[in-house]
Amino acid sequence: MDEVKTIAKETIQAIFPIVMMVIVIQLILFDDPLNHVLQFIIGALMVTVGLGLFLLGVKVGLLRIGELIGSELPQLLSFPILIVFVVFLGIAVTVAEPDVRVLAQQIDVVSDGAISKNVLVAFVGLGVGLFMAIAAARMLLGVPMKYLLAVGYIMVFALSYFVPSNFVPVAFDSGGVTTGPLTVPFIMSLGVGITSVIGGKESLGDSFGFVALASLGPIIAVMLLGVIYA
């Protein structure tokens, strides 16, 4: 019950300022704002309830199951099989991410179907999965994060010279949408779980960086898709 109260308070504190700001703008700019304001208030209430329930689900379910999976897999599986499982987990959570779906739908519409939303989602998911596996392997092998990020972004800027210009912003947006409210909690909790088993509690700082690499993967994957389309 305390968790419900805490999340309700945090949700209201997050949404209330923007609700008040939008209402004030509507009252100032619209000639007959009452109908618009009423509709907006109803929508804001629905958003508040929905966001609160979502955050509650993330806290009591997604975070815990991600950490549990991350702590159990290294004890049950060998290194190669663990990496394969991490790839599939990354793909699964990305495909379920609402932000990825929205971006894919918008790109499909804007490109008149030239860039299929299913193909884009598949490449984004594959990019997240592969780079989550790289993040897990980094912890197992002790590779510094800075080297992986440096190599990754060198690849990004090198590929940008070979892909069609319209793919570059799509690629970077694809990396951004993988930091959505569903993907990030799962990735971070999975990293904490894996690190707690592999490196012990004293090296839990190694669990950070999963999201950085996971958001880098889709950028490279979509740019490679651009090379294919070119």
Secondary structure, DSSP 8 states (H G I E B T S, - for coil): -HHHHHHHHHHHHHHHHHHHHHHHHHHHH-SS-HHHHHHHHHHHHHHHHHHHHHHHHIIIIIHHHHHHHHHHHHHHS-HHHHHHHHHHHHHHHHHT-HHHHHHHHHHHHHTTTSS-HHHHHHHHHHHHHHHHHHHHHHHHHT--HHHHHHHHHHHHHHHTTTS-TTHHHHHHHHHHHTTSTTHHHHHHHHHHHHHHHHT-GGGGGGGTTHHHHHHHHHHHHHHHHHHHH-
